[in-house]
Amino acid sequence: SQVEEIAKDKMADLNCFTVESAMKMVAGTARSMGLTVEGTAPWQN
């Protein structure tokens, strides 16, 4: 997914230890910018 790709690219810059937490941060930032995040979250499976 696009959120996962962005999270993996930004891992060094984010204050996260796991990809899942980085994905949550990226998705939250996208929502706060007014973007719609679609689909199911991998950490909810």
N, C-alpha and C positions, 0 to 999 in steps of 0.2 A: 504494500500500500504506500501511498505518497507520504503519509504521516510517518511510517516506519523508516522510509528512506531519508526523510529530513532529520528524524531523530538520530539515526545512525551517523549522518554527516555532522550533526551538531553536538555529539556526545562529549567531545573535548571541551566545548564551551559551556555546556550545561552543568549545573551542580547536581548530577544524578549518578547513581551507581549501576542502574539497570536500564536496558532499552525500554522496558515497559514504563518506567517512571519518566523517561525522556519523552516518550510518546504522549503521555498524559500532559506534560508541559507544552509540547508542540500543539496538541489539539486544543488545549485551553487558550493558548495565545491566538490560534487561528479563530476560535469562536469570539474572542474579545475584539478581534479586528473586523468582525462581521461576516466571516466566512461560515459556510455550513459544512460541518463534518458529518459525512454519511457513512453508513456501514456499521458493523459490529466491531467492538474493540477487542483485539486479541487477548488482552488480559482478563476479559470477562468470560472466555470460553472455558 
